[in-house]
Amino acid sequence: MSTAEFGTQQDAGRRLRADREAAGIDPSTFAELIGRSRSHIRSLENGNRRITEHVAELAAAVLDTDPDRYITPRR
């Protein structure tokens, strides 16, 4: 996949937020489920922090999605 197909770090964060909200999980509960702080989740969803492969896998397991939805290529 090209960078355009993956989108930006902000796009990945928006997908993460949309999937979390669609699953009906609030940010604090989601943070607890994947072993991260609420502020970490906020940074990911706002695109201020890159979603690592490990966090993408944790999130995908909770949200029943594909972890590739949240991974963007390193620049």
WOSULQUI-V892941 format. One record per residue. N is the residue number from 1. PHI is phi in radians with two decimals (* if undefined). OMEGA is omega in whole degrees, -180 to 180 (none if undefined). NEAR is the number of other ideal C-beta (glycine too) atoms within 8 Angstrom. Layout:
n;phi;omega;near
N;PHI;OMEGA;NEAR
N;PHI;OMEGA;NEAR
//
This chain:
n;phi;omega;near
1;*;178;3
2;-1.49;177;5
3;-1.01;180;7
4;-1.10;179;5
5;-1.23;179;6
6;-1.34;-175;11
7;1.42;-177;10
8;-1.67;174;7
9;-0.99;179;10
10;-1.16;177;9
11;-1.09;179;11
12;-1.09;178;16
13;-1.10;178;14
14;-1.14;177;10
15;-1.13;179;11
16;-1.06;179;14
17;-1.08;-178;9
18;-1.07;180;8
19;-1.18;178;12
20;-1.09;-180;13
21;-1.13;179;8
22;-1.09;178;6
23;-1.42;179;9
24;1.28;-178;4
25;-1.87;179;11
26;-1.34;-176;5
27;-1.00;-179;11
28;-1.16;178;7
29;-1.15;179;8
30;-1.05;179;13
31;-1.00;179;12
32;-1.12;-178;7
33;-1.13;-180;8
34;-1.80;174;11
35;1.28;178;5
36;-2.23;178;7
37;-1.42;177;6
38;-1.07;-180;8
39;-1.17;177;6
40;-1.12;178;10
41;-1.07;179;13
42;-1.02;179;9
43;-1.12;178;9
44;-1.13;-176;13
45;-1.19;178;12
46;-1.49;179;8
47;1.39;180;12
48;-1.49;-179;6
49;-2.39;179;8
50;-1.23;177;6
51;-1.46;-180;14
52;-1.30;178;6
53;-1.05;-180;7
54;-1.09;-180;6
55;-1.16;177;12
56;-1.06;179;14
57;-1.17;177;9
58;-1.09;-179;10
59;-1.08;-179;17
60;-1.09;179;13
61;-1.14;179;7
62;-1.25;-174;11
63;-1.61;-178;10
64;0.97;179;6
65;-2.27;177;8
66;-1.57;-179;5
67;-1.06;180;11
68;-1.08;178;6
69;-1.08;-171;12
70;-1.95;-177;12
71;-1.77;175;11
72;-2.06;180;12
73;-1.13;174;6
74;-1.27;179;4
75;-1.64;none;2
//
